[in-house]
Amino acid sequence: MTKVSMTVNGKTVSGEVEGRTLLVNFLRDDLHLTGTHVGCDTSQCGACVVHVNGEAVKACTMFAAEADGAEVATIEGMANSDGSLNTIQQAFQDYHGLQCGFCTPGMVMSAAALLKENPKPSEAEVRDYLEGNICRCTGYHNIVRAIMAASGQDVPAVAAE
């Protein structure tokens, strides 16, 4: 067993993990932060995206021991300090950027990383950035609209049916 200590959503946490314990499992099983989802176990879907030292990381591709000493942010830490939804979360709600919600935590975390890196992305840049996130419900259009709204830009029109 290996002792790990890290800051998660602003709080110092520690625990003992096996060397093979993935960060996603430490967050979910040991810390009970179940907003970070395990979707595919192959790093294809993006449901497990968290931020480690400010960078978006698929938590199923990183061992918990690799995050020892790191600053980790999960979807549970994204809300405003008063508990209200942050700008990105609110935009996902306002623009119907979710359906079943399974991919939503990873999408929100990826969107936050994108907007930190590129505060005013084009629609094409948003779509390109989300390439590592899979959603089986929405068709992505409303997710893109939500991210564009969160960036303060004009929102693409709803496609005619």
SETOR-332520 format. One record per residue (C-alpha): z, x, y; residue number from 1; residue in one letter. Coordinates in Angstrom, 1 decimal, m for minus. Layout:
<sites>
[[Z, X, Y], NUM, 'A'],
...
</sites>
This chain:
<sites>
[[0.0, 0.0, 0.0], 1, 'M'],
[[m0.8, 1.1, 3.5], 2, 'T'],
[[1.2, 0.1, 6.6], 3, 'K'],
[[m0.9, m1.2, 9.5], 4, 'V'],
[[0.0, m2.0, 13.0], 5, 'S'],
[[m2.3, m3.5, 15.7], 6, 'M'],
[[m2.3, m5.7, 18.7], 7, 'T'],
[[m3.8, m9.1, 17.9], 8, 'V'],
[[m4.4, m11.5, 20.8], 9, 'N'],
[[m1.9, m9.5, 22.9], 10, 'G'],
[[0.9, m9.4, 20.3], 11, 'K'],
[[1.9, m6.4, 18.3], 12, 'T'],
[[1.7, m7.1, 14.5], 13, 'V'],
[[2.2, m5.1, 11.4], 14, 'S'],
[[2.0, m5.4, 7.7], 15, 'G'],
[[1.4, m3.7, 4.4], 16, 'E'],
[[m2.1, m3.9, 2.9], 17, 'V'],
[[m4.0, m2.6, 0.0], 18, 'E'],
[[m6.6, m0.1, 0.9], 19, 'G'],
[[m9.4, m2.6, 0.0], 20, 'R'],
[[m8.0, m5.4, 2.2], 21, 'T'],
[[m10.6, m6.6, 4.7], 22, 'L'],
[[m9.6, m7.3, 8.3], 23, 'L'],
[[m10.7, m10.9, 7.9], 24, 'V'],
[[m8.3, m11.3, 5.0], 25, 'N'],
[[m5.4, m9.6, 6.9], 26, 'F'],
[[m6.0, m11.9, 9.8], 27, 'L'],
[[m6.2, m15.1, 7.7], 28, 'R'],
[[m3.8, m14.4, 4.9], 29, 'D'],
[[m1.2, m12.2, 6.4], 30, 'D'],
[[m1.2, m13.3, 10.0], 31, 'L'],
[[m2.3, m17.0, 9.3], 32, 'H'],
[[m5.0, m16.8, 12.0], 33, 'L'],
[[m7.4, m19.0, 10.1], 34, 'T'],
[[m9.9, m19.5, 13.0], 35, 'G'],
[[m11.7, m16.5, 11.8], 36, 'T'],
[[m13.8, m17.8, 8.9], 37, 'H'],
[[m15.1, m16.3, 5.7], 38, 'V'],
[[m18.6, m17.7, 5.2], 39, 'G'],
[[m20.7, m15.5, 3.0], 40, 'C'],
[[m18.7, m12.4, 1.9], 41, 'D'],
[[m21.9, m10.3, 2.7], 42, 'T'],
[[m21.7, m9.9, 6.5], 43, 'S'],
[[m24.8, m12.2, 6.9], 44, 'Q'],
[[m23.4, m15.3, 8.6], 45, 'C'],
[[m21.2, m14.1, 11.5], 46, 'G'],
[[m18.4, m16.7, 10.9], 47, 'A'],
[[m15.9, m13.8, 10.9], 48, 'C'],
[[m16.8, m12.2, 14.2], 49, 'V'],
[[m13.7, m10.8, 16.1], 50, 'V'],
[[m13.4, m8.2, 18.8], 51, 'H'],
[[m12.0, m4.8, 17.9], 52, 'V'],
[[m11.3, m2.6, 20.9], 53, 'N'],
[[m13.6, m4.9, 23.0], 54, 'G'],
[[m16.6, m4.7, 20.6], 55, 'E'],
[[m17.8, m7.6, 18.4], 56, 'A'],
[[m17.3, m6.8, 14.7], 57, 'V'],
[[m17.8, m8.8, 11.6], 58, 'K'],
[[m14.3, m8.7, 10.2], 59, 'A'],
[[m15.6, m8.9, 6.6], 60, 'C'],
[[m17.2, m5.5, 7.1], 61, 'T'],
[[m14.0, m3.7, 8.2], 62, 'M'],
[[m10.9, m2.7, 6.3], 63, 'F'],
[[m7.6, m3.8, 7.9], 64, 'A'],
[[m6.5, m0.1, 7.7], 65, 'A'],
[[m9.5, 0.8, 9.9], 66, 'E'],
[[m8.1, m1.5, 12.6], 67, 'A'],
[[m4.7, 0.3, 12.6], 68, 'D'],
[[m3.7, 0.9, 16.2], 69, 'G'],
[[m6.6, m1.2, 17.5], 70, 'A'],
[[m6.7, m4.2, 19.9], 71, 'E'],
[[m8.1, m7.2, 18.0], 72, 'V'],
[[m9.1, m10.5, 19.6], 73, 'A'],
[[m9.7, m13.6, 17.5], 74, 'T'],
[[m10.8, m17.1, 18.4], 75, 'I'],
[[m7.1, m18.1, 18.7], 76, 'E'],
[[m6.8, m15.7, 21.6], 77, 'G'],
[[m9.8, m17.0, 23.6], 78, 'M'],
[[m8.2, m20.0, 25.3], 79, 'A'],
[[m6.9, m19.8, 28.8], 80, 'N'],
[[m3.2, m18.9, 29.3], 81, 'S'],
[[m2.3, m22.5, 29.8], 82, 'D'],
[[m3.9, m23.5, 26.5], 83, 'G'],
[[m7.0, m25.0, 28.0], 84, 'S'],
[[m10.5, m24.1, 26.7], 85, 'L'],
[[m12.0, m21.0, 28.3], 86, 'N'],
[[m15.5, m21.3, 29.9], 87, 'T'],
[[m17.4, m20.5, 26.7], 88, 'I'],
[[m15.4, m22.9, 24.6], 89, 'Q'],
[[m15.7, m25.7, 27.2], 90, 'Q'],
[[m19.5, m25.1, 27.4], 91, 'A'],
[[m19.7, m25.4, 23.6], 92, 'F'],
[[m17.9, m28.8, 23.9], 93, 'Q'],
[[m19.9, m30.0, 26.9], 94, 'D'],
[[m23.3, m29.1, 25.5], 95, 'Y'],
[[m22.6, m30.1, 21.9], 96, 'H'],
[[m22.9, m26.5, 20.6], 97, 'G'],
[[m21.1, m27.4, 17.4], 98, 'L'],
[[m21.3, m29.9, 14.6], 99, 'Q'],
[[m19.2, m29.1, 11.6], 100, 'C'],
[[m17.5, m26.3, 13.5], 101, 'G'],
[[m17.5, m23.7, 10.7], 102, 'F'],
[[m19.7, m21.2, 12.5], 103, 'C'],
[[m18.2, m22.0, 15.9], 104, 'T'],
[[m15.5, m19.4, 16.1], 105, 'P'],
[[m18.0, m16.6, 15.3], 106, 'G'],
[[m20.5, m18.0, 17.7], 107, 'M'],
[[m17.9, m18.2, 20.5], 108, 'V'],
[[m16.8, m14.6, 19.8], 109, 'M'],
[[m20.4, m13.4, 19.7], 110, 'S'],
[[m21.2, m15.3, 22.9], 111, 'A'],
[[m18.2, m13.7, 24.7], 112, 'A'],
[[m19.4, m10.2, 23.6], 113, 'A'],
[[m22.9, m11.0, 24.8], 114, 'L'],
[[m21.7, m12.3, 28.2], 115, 'L'],
[[m19.5, m9.2, 28.6], 116, 'K'],
[[m22.5, m7.0, 27.9], 117, 'E'],
[[m25.1, m9.1, 29.7], 118, 'N'],
[[m23.5, m11.7, 32.1], 119, 'P'],
[[m26.9, m13.4, 32.8], 120, 'K'],
[[m28.9, m13.3, 29.6], 121, 'P'],
[[m32.3, m15.0, 29.3], 122, 'S'],
[[m32.7, m17.7, 26.7], 123, 'E'],
[[m34.6, m15.2, 24.5], 124, 'A'],
[[m31.8, m12.7, 24.9], 125, 'E'],
[[m29.3, m15.2, 23.7], 126, 'V'],
[[m31.3, m16.2, 20.7], 127, 'R'],
[[m31.9, m12.5, 19.9], 128, 'D'],
[[m28.2, m11.7, 20.2], 129, 'Y'],
[[m27.2, m14.5, 17.9], 130, 'L'],
[[m29.5, m13.3, 15.1], 131, 'E'],
[[m26.5, m12.2, 13.1], 132, 'G'],
[[m24.8, m15.7, 13.2], 133, 'N'],
[[m25.9, m18.5, 11.0], 134, 'I'],
[[m25.5, m22.2, 11.7], 135, 'C'],
[[m26.6, m24.7, 9.2], 136, 'R'],
[[m26.0, m27.8, 11.3], 137, 'C'],
[[m27.2, m27.5, 14.9], 138, 'T'],
[[m30.6, m25.9, 14.9], 139, 'G'],
[[m29.2, m23.5, 17.5], 140, 'Y'],
[[m30.7, m25.2, 20.6], 141, 'H'],
[[m27.4, m26.6, 21.9], 142, 'N'],
[[m25.6, m23.4, 21.1], 143, 'I'],
[[m28.1, m21.5, 23.3], 144, 'V'],
[[m27.7, m24.2, 26.0], 145, 'R'],
[[m23.9, m23.8, 25.8], 146, 'A'],
[[m24.1, m20.0, 26.3], 147, 'I'],
[[m26.5, m20.4, 29.2], 148, 'M'],
[[m24.2, m22.9, 30.8], 149, 'A'],
[[m21.2, m20.5, 30.2], 150, 'A'],
[[m23.2, m17.8, 32.0], 151, 'S'],
[[m23.6, m20.0, 35.0], 152, 'G'],
[[m27.3, m20.3, 34.7], 153, 'Q'],
[[m29.7, m23.2, 34.4], 154, 'D'],
[[m29.4, m24.9, 31.0], 155, 'V'],
[[m32.6, m25.3, 29.0], 156, 'P'],
[[m33.7, m29.0, 28.7], 157, 'A'],
[[m33.1, m30.9, 25.5], 158, 'V'],
[[m36.2, m30.9, 23.4], 159, 'A'],
[[m38.0, m34.3, 23.2], 160, 'A'],
[[m37.8, m36.0, 19.9], 161, 'E'],
</sites>
